[in-house]
Amino acid sequence: MILDDILAETRRTVARAAELRPIAVLETVAASAPAPRGFATALRRPGAVACIAEVKRRSPSAGWIAQGVDAARVAAGYEAAGAAAISVLTDGPFFGGSLDDLARVRAAVRVPILRKDFTVDAYQIVEARAHGADAVLLIVTALSDAELAPLMAEAERWGLDVLVEAHDAGEVQRAVALGARVIGINHLDLRTFQMDMNLACALRPRVPSDRVIVAESGIRSAEDVQRMREAGIDAILVGENLMRAPDPGRALGGLLGQARAR
């Protein structure tokens, strides 16, 4: 499965990185990084659906989407168009991203930034902090509870918010039980690449009202955004649809403007 391949390659990448730059050295850099900006807080917009706009060059299922784009320029366009936060894919082999993208986006925008990667090791959380991230992603499908809990604690130690991503009712239950403050429901099944655009709305009642809920993947229209709002979704994560546009920031402005006008 592609997910298993990604996780295996991620572990190899982390091991190589830790050899080149021991975690003690990385922690020194992370400790001197600017204070995190509140990712979870930014996604609370009463009466509206906040948007996490994603810088995404490629994916395993779609191939290249926007090869060679400037991550910082795209992120600045997103911020100008009203994005509440920016998601930056930092995986290289499968998504065409890098930690340099993360650092450059941090320097280009004032809104919070999510490091979107397949986090499997505490080293990646320190990396994220050292490169300017305000939040990290943890995917329930990819991690046991025994792995999730210490990774969440490590993120908290560094002042980072965590987007805990689930794909079914059981995974949502696990995320809630672990105390996740921000829970993402991915319409895309990472193991089969099947899309279910009703999933976030269907699972919303299983998430307590004091948590932030994010609908991920497949959102393309003002109608999609409206459905999320009516279901009580706090935020959406949109990437591929925007990145296919000649001007991703303008595309986001159109999506949000049309959604507000409905």
Helices and strands as residue ranges (DSSP letters): H 2-20, H 23-31, H 39-42, E 50-55, E 58-59, E 63-64, H 71-81, E 85-89, H 99-108, E 113-116, H 122-130, E 135-139, G 140-142, H 145-157, E 161-166, H 169-177, E 182-186, H 199-203, G 204-206, E 212-216, H 222-230, E 235-238, H 240-243, H 248-261
